[in-house]
Amino acid sequence: MEYKIIYKGPFEKMESFEKKLNALATSGWRIVTSYSGGAYLILGRSKH
C-alpha cells in the first residue's frame, strides 16, 4: 500500500480541492483517514 497526504491550501477554493480529490479517486486513491482540525486527508492505494 502506498500513502499520500493531501492538504487543502488556505486560499484554495473548495471546488478546486474537490476536483483534485476526484482526480485522485479516479486514479485509484481512497481515503484512509481524515482530520478536519488540521484540514488534511491521508489517501491510500494498492501497489501493483
C-alpha positions in Angstrom: 0.0 0.0 0.0 1.3 3.5 -0.8 0.1 6.6 1.0 -0.3 10.3 0.2 -1.2 13.2 2.5 -3.4 15.9 1.0 -3.9 19.4 2.4 -6.4 22.0 1.4 -4.5 25.2 0.8 -5.5 28.2 2.9 -6.6 30.1 -0.2 -7.7 27.1 -2.3 -11.4 27.2 -3.2 -13.5 24.2 -2.2 -14.4 23.4 -5.8 -10.7 23.2 -6.7 -10.0 20.9 -3.8 -12.9 18.7 -4.8 -11.6 18.5 -8.4 -8.2 17.4 -7.0 -9.8 14.7 -4.9 -12.0 13.4 -7.7 -8.9 13.2 -10.0 -7.1 11.2 -7.3 -10.1 8.9 -6.8 -10.3 8.0 -10.5 -6.6 7.0 -10.4 -7.2 4.6 -7.5 -6.7 6.6 -4.4 -9.1 6.1 -1.5 -9.4 8.0 1.9 -7.8 6.1 4.7 -8.3 8.7 7.4 -9.1 12.4 7.6 -8.6 15.2 10.2 -10.7 18.3 9.8 -8.9 20.3 12.5 -5.7 20.3 10.5 -7.6 20.0 7.2 -5.7 17.0 5.8 -6.6 13.6 4.3 -4.5 10.5 4.2 -5.1 8.6 1.0 -4.0 5.0 0.2 -4.0 2.8 -2.8 -2.8 -0.7 -3.5 0.6 -1.0 -5.0 0.7 -3.1 -8.2 
